[in-house]
Amino acid sequence: MSFAQRFENTFKKLLPSPFSIAIGLTAITFLLAYIFTKPAAAGGANYFGQLIGFWATGLWDGPLLIFAMQMMLILVLGHILALSPPAITFINFLTISLNSTAKAASAVAFFTMLVALFNWGLGLIFGAIFARKIAESAQKNGYEINYPIVGAAGYIGLMVWHGGLSGSAPIKANDTGHIKEVMSSANSQLSLANLPDLVPLESTIFSPMNAVTTLLLLTIIPLVHYFIGKKSTPTTLSFSQDVAVTNNTEKPIGAEKIDASKWVGRIVGLMLLGYAVAEATVNNSAQNLNFITPNYLNTKLLGLGLLLHASIKNFTQATDKAIGDAAGILIQFPLYFGIMAIMRDSGLVLLVAEFFTQIATPQTFPIFTFISSGIINIFVPSGGGQWSVQAPILIEASQQLGVPLSKSIMAMAYGDQLTNMLQPFWALPLLGITGLKAKEILPYTLLIMVVGFCIFISMLLLF
């Protein structure tokens, strides 16, 4: 049995489905809160009932459900955009000269990371379709490649996305009032007056540390894929269906002509993009980056999707194909919000923050944050969900230790994205599009995870 097979079997034995993991984490949170936060005078049954009340309050928390919808739309709209004819044409153009595993894997890794830095959902689907199109081209033109290596390269965007424009933690921290709202709801002892209204993107995503980190990732990761590809052996290819959206050629009648019109979708798309441009320029009197929020990104993605699909009919067909990828966010986020509510209302957040404060120094706290974030991501495979749970702890400890909040946020982001190379939850859309199995790409994503670990740790220590 190969290493990949042994690893996959071990993974299956240790971890159930992501939804079952969320249920297990809920049970563990209940237990920890009961053990460490139960008042001495409180009755056991009564306090357990209080914890259930905390959980129920968080489960359907209005602002957090809005956040879940924002994250779901980022993935769906990114997928829709990747399925548009111009995007497919661009991908087909890129595959023309990629006639070896080394060339294909390095190109897929590079372009997937570039796209993922703009939008994580788009990067995930772009990488999957790019890898699939390369394999289809290889089969059609009769040259050999190692498909799992190319497929693994198509997943690499999930190791850089949180340092890009759709990164959940830096984007939410850039919302005016978000930091104070988080700590207010967490019953923190910190003075809200001393907290910033926001953490600007200039100090997180567009900081010198993240710029250097991103440059190193864009340079080193494709090179690693190139050398892996040079030493690989070809695999068998067998495809029978195209991943692109198949448009119905039936002639529209009556009101159907509105849906089929290539001008209606384009006009609506241009209007949305015009609004986004105005929001970034005319309405942004301070000329800063505070306008880049999840809502702003989704407005741009919606406008681009309508513009590039041209007709409403094509857009909705792509939506039908893309919507399934958001099922995990839809059903699992409420459970994570319940976990957050228990930690917040029971005081467990404060206990954890005090623990980090006691063992960490201003120099080591970013490293502890990075490592702990990577571990948490294995069990909570969502940057948005992780930020909801970890934000109060991170903010509390950063303030007490005097660590720049911007650096702590990026340390959390780096750790969260790193272990996506180990956790196959977000690989499910890619596996569905490429036809590959988790055990086929895991050996290569694990190697890239080691390379990424070295880059992230070095940057956190250097800056």
N, C-alpha and C positions, 0 to 999 in steps of 0.2 A: 504493500500500500504506500502511495506517494505521500509526501509531506502535506500537499494540498488536501488530499483525501482525509488524512488523519486530523488535520486542523478543522476541516468542515465537520467531521463526525464529532469532534470534541465540542465545537461551537453549538451543534444541535443538542448535545447532551446537557450542556450547561445553561443554555438560554432558550426559552420558549419564544413564541411570537412576540412582536413589539407590543401588542395590546395586552398580552398576558404579563409582560414585563411591567407595563404601566400599572396594572392591578397589583402586582407584587410590590412595587415601590410604594403604592398607596398603603398597603398593609404594613410595610416596614416603617413608614412615616408615622402611622398611627401608634405603632409599638414604641418607637423612639420618643415621640411626644408624650406618651403616657408615662414612660419610665423616668424621663428627665425633667418634665415640666409639671407634673401633677403636684398641686399644693398639698402640704402635709395634712391640712384639715379637711380636704375635699374627699368625699366618698368615691370609691372606685367606679361604681356604676354611673354616678352623676357626672364625673369628669369625662368618662368615656362618651357619655351622651353629649357633653359640650364639644368634644373633638368631632363627633359626627356633625354637629351643627356648624362648626368651622368649615368642615369639608364640603357640606352642602352649599354653604354660602359661596365658596370659591368655585364650585363646579360649574355654576351658570353665571359667573360674574360678568356683567355687561361689558365693561371696558376690555376685559381679557378675551371675551368672545369676539369682539371687534378685531382685536389683534390676531386671533386665530384665522378669521376671515381674510385679513390682509395677507397673511403668510400663504394661505391656500390659493389666493388669487395670484400671488407672485409665481407660484409653481405652474398653475394652469395657464396663465397668460404667457409665461415664458415658453411653455410647450406649444401653445397655439402659434406663437411667432416663429418657432423653429420649424413648424410644419408648413409655413407659407411658401408659395412658389419661388420667390426670390431667395429665401434661405436655402431651400433645396437646390436651386440652381447654383448658388454659391458653393455649397458643399460638393456638388457634382464637379464643379470646376476645380476645386482643391484636390480631388482624387485622381486627376488625370495623370500626374507624374509620380504618384505615390505607389510605385510598383515593387516595393520591398518592405519587409517588416520594420526595418530600422527607420526608413523614411516615413512610413505610415505612422508608426507609434510616436515618433518625435513630433510630427506635424499635428497629429490628433491631440497630443498632450498640450502643445503650445497654444493652438487655437481654442481648445476647450477652456484652458485657464483664462485666456483673454476674454472670452464670452462670459465665463462665470464671474469674473471681476465686475462685469456690468450687471448681471442678474443670475442668481444661483439656479433658478428653475430653468431658464433658457440654456445655461451652460450644461446642465445635466442632460437635457434632451438633445441639445446640439451635439454633444460628445457622443451620445448613443447613436444618433442618426449618422453622424460622420463616420464612426467605426463601422456601422452596418453598410453604408454606401461603399466604403473601401473594400469590404469583403465581397460585396456584390460585383464590384468592378473587377476584383481579382478573379472571381469565378468566371465572369463573362469573357475576360481577356486572356485567361489561361496562365496567370502567374501565381506563385505560391506565397502565402504569408502565414504567420502565426497569429491566428485570430484572437485568442485570449489576451495576448499582450496588447494588441490594438484596442480591444474592448476595455481593458484595464486603464489604458491611457484616456479613454473616453469618460472615465469616472473621476479623473484627477481634478476636475473643476471643484469637486466637493471638498478638496483640501486647501483651496485658496479663497473660496467664496466669502467667508466671514470677514475677510479683509478688503472686500470690494463694496460696490455701491448698494448692494442689497443685503449687506451684513446686518442681521437682526439687532445685535447689541449696539453697535455704533449708531445705526439709524434711529433706533428708539431713544437712545441717549441724546440724540440731536433734536428730539421733540421738546419744545419749550414746556417746562413744568413737569416733564416726565420723571426726572430724578427725585424731585420733592414729592411727587405723587406716590412713587414707589416706597419711599421711606415713611411717608405719612401713613400709608396703608399697612406698613410693617410694624407699626407701633414702636418705632425706633426712639432711642433716647437722644439721638443727635438733634442739634438745633437746626430746624429747617431753614432758618435765615442764613446759616453758614454754608448751605448747599448751593451749588450752581443751578441756575435755571435750566441749563443744558450743557452737554459736553460737545463742543463744535467738531464737525468732521475734520476741520483743519488740524486737530490734535489727535485724531484717531485714524481714520481711513487715509487722510492726506498728510499724515505726519511723516517726518524724515525716516523714522524707524520702519513704518509700514511700506514706505516707498522703496527702501533698500531691501526689505524682506521680499517684496513682490518682484523686484528685479532679479534677485537671486533665484527665486522659484521659477520664474519664466526662463531663466538661463540654464540652471542645473537640471531641473526635472526633465526637460526634453532631451538633454544630453544623456541622462541615465537611461531613458527609454531607447535612445538610439543604440547605445552599447548593448543593452539587453537584447534588442532586436537583432543585432549583428550576430549574436551567439545562439539564436533560437532555431528551432526546427519547425518546418511548416506543419499546419494542421489541415484536416479535411473540411471543405466548405460545401454547404448544400442549402440553397435558398430557393423559394418558390413564390414569395410574395413581397411586393414593394412596401416600404414603410410610409410612403407619402399618402396624403389624403386622396381618395378616388372620388372625383366629382361626378355627380349624376348629370348625364347629358340630355335627360328628358326635357323637352321644350316647355318652358313655364307658360302658364295661362293666367289671365286676370291679375289678382293681387300678387301672385307668385313672381311677377315681373319685377316688383319692388325688391324682393329678396335676391333675385338673380342679377339685378342691375349692378354693373361694376362701378357705377358712379356714386350710388348711395353710400356704400361702405367707405369708399375713398373720401367722400365729403365729410362724413361723420368722423372718420379717422383724422383728417386734417384739422377739423375743428378742435378735437381733443388735444392734438399736438400743439395747435396754436395757443390753446389755454395753458398748456404746460410751459411753453416758451414765455408767455406773458407772466406766469407765476414766477419764473426764474429771473426775469429781467424787469419788466414794468412794475410788478407788484412787490418786488424784492428791493426795497429802497436802500437797505443796508448793504446790498451787494455781497452777501455772504452765502454760505451753503445750507442755511437752516431750512430752506424749502425742500431739501431732499429728504422726504419721509416715505414710509410705505405707501401712503395714499398717492403721493406724487409719482412714485415709480410705477404704480399700477395704472395710473392715468396715461402715462407714456406708453406702457406696454399695450394697453387696450387700444390706444390710437394707432400705434404701429401695426398691431395685429389686423385691425380693420383696414388700414391703408394697404398693407401688403397682400392680404387675402382678397381685396377689392370688393367682393360681393358679401352681403350679409349671409347668403346661403353657404358659401365656402367657409366663412368664419365660424358659423354654427356647426358645420360638419367637423371642422378641426376641434371645436370645443368638445363635441361628443367623444372624440378620440382621446382628448387630453384630460378630461375630467376625472378619470379613474385614478390618476396619480395623486390626487388630493385626498383620497379616502383616509389615509393614515392621519393626516393633520386634522381632518374633520372629526374623527371619532376619538382620537387620543388626547388632543389638547385639553378638553374639559377635565380629564383625569389629572393632568399635570397642574391645572389651575386649582384643583382640589388639594393636591399635595402642597402647593404654595400657600394656600389659605391655612392649612393645619400648621405649617411651619411659622407662618406670620402671626396668627392669632394665639397660638400656644406659647410663643416666646422662644421656640426652638431656634429660630433664625438668630436671635441675640446670643444664644449659647454657642452656636457654631461660629459666629463672628468673633466672640471672645476667645474661642479656642485658637482660631487662626492668628489672632492678634498676639496671643501669648507665645506661640511657637515661631512666629515669623518676625523678620526684621524688614525695614524698608527695602533692603536689597534682595531678600529672598521671597518676599510676598508675591511678586509677579511670577516667579518660578512655581511656587506652591499653587497659585491660581491656575497656571497653565496645565500643570499635571492633574490637579483635581478636576479641572474642566474636561480634560481628555477622558478621565475615568467615568465621570458623570455622563458624558455623551454616549458611552457604550450602552448605558441603560436608559438614557433619555435622548434618543436620537433626533433631536430637534433643537436648532440654535435658538429659535424663538421661545420654545418651551423651557429650555435651559436658562435663558435670560430671565424669564418670569420667576423661576425658582431661585436662581443664584444671585440676581441683582441686589436684593437687600443685603445679603451676606457680603458681597463684594464692595458695595458702597460703604457699609458700616466699617469694615476692616480697613479699607483704603483711607478713610477719614481719620481713623484712630492712629494709623501708622504713618500718616503724612505722605502716602504714596500717591502720585498723580493719578486721578481717577481715569484719565484717558489711557494710561499705560495698563492699568488693571483691566480695563475693558478689552483692550487688544490682546492681553495675555489670555483672558477667557475665550476670546474669539479664536485665537490660534489653537488652543487646546481642544476646543469644540470641533473645529474642522479637521484637525489632525487624525483623530480616531475614526472619522468616517471611512478611512481606508481599512479599518478593521471591522466596523459595524456595517453589515450589508443592507440595513433598512432602506437607505436612500438609493441603493443600487438596484432596487426592484424594478423601477421604470427602465433602467438601462438593460437589465437582463431580459426584460420582456421584449424590448425593441431589437436587441442584438441576437437573442436566442441562445446566449451563453448561460452557463451556470455559475453560481457563486464560487464553487470550488475551483473553477478554471481561472478566475481573475484574482483570487485572494493572494496567491504567492507573490504576484507582481505588485498589488496594492500594498502589501505588507512591506516590501522592500522600499517602496516610495515613502511609506510612513516613517521608516527609519531615517531616510534622507531628510524628510520634512522636519522631523524631531530635531535633528542637528541644526538645521537652519533657524528654526524658531527659538530654540534655547540660546543659540549664539547671539541672535538679535536682541533678545530680552536682557541678556547679560551685557552686551555692548552698549545699549542705549539706556 
